[in-house]
Amino acid sequence: MTLAGRAFGDGKISAERDRCVGAGQCVLAAPAVFDQDEEDGLVRVLDERPPVSQSDAVHAAVRACPSGALVLR
């Protein structure tokens, strides 16, 4: 896939794992983009530059995160 087909252009999604509380709301909102680490339960970003089709889900995940650990740049 080319960069033209990416959701956020030059931007990306990242997670501040030290802020994450493991609530899993990001995984529920955007399971193609987020997962939880099996060992500590904290967020893992599966795709830092998700496709356009995931844009609404990623924004929902950012809004749903209770600790503000997700950063959309």
C-alpha positions in Angstrom: 0.0 0.0 0.0 1.3 3.5 -0.9 1.4 6.4 1.5 -1.5 7.9 -0.4 -3.7 5.2 1.0 -2.8 5.8 4.6 -5.2 7.4 7.1 -3.1 10.0 8.7 -0.7 11.1 5.9 2.5 11.9 7.6 1.0 11.5 11.1 0.9 8.4 13.2 -0.6 6.8 16.3 1.6 6.0 19.3 1.1 4.9 22.9 2.7 6.0 26.1 2.9 2.7 27.8 3.9 4.3 31.1 0.4 6.0 31.2 -1.6 3.0 30.1 -3.8 1.3 32.7 -4.7 -1.7 30.6 -8.4 -0.9 30.3 -8.5 -2.3 26.8 -10.9 0.3 25.4 -8.5 0.9 22.5 -8.6 -2.8 21.5 -12.4 -2.8 21.6 -12.6 0.3 19.5 -9.9 -0.6 16.9 -8.7 -4.2 17.2 -6.8 -4.0 13.9 -4.7 -1.2 15.2 -4.3 -2.0 19.0 -3.7 -5.1 21.1 -2.7 -5.7 24.7 0.6 -7.2 25.7 0.1 -10.7 27.0 2.6 -10.3 29.9 1.6 -6.9 31.4 -1.8 -6.1 29.7 -0.6 -2.8 28.4 -1.4 -1.4 25.0 0.6 -2.4 21.9 0.2 -0.5 18.7 -0.1 -3.0 15.8 -0.1 -0.4 13.0 1.4 3.1 13.7 0.0 4.3 10.3 -3.3 2.6 9.9 -5.3 2.7 6.6 -8.0 5.2 6.0 -10.6 2.6 6.7 -9.5 2.6 10.4 -9.6 6.3 10.8 -12.9 6.5 12.7 -12.0 3.5 14.9 -8.6 5.0 15.8 -10.2 8.3 16.7 -12.8 6.5 18.8 -10.0 4.6 20.6 -8.1 7.8 21.4 -11.3 9.3 22.9 -12.1 6.2 24.8 -8.7 5.8 26.5 -9.2 6.5 30.2 -5.6 7.3 30.8 -4.9 9.4 27.7 -2.1 7.1 26.7 -2.8 7.2 23.0 -1.2 10.0 20.9 -2.4 10.9 17.4 0.2 13.0 15.6 
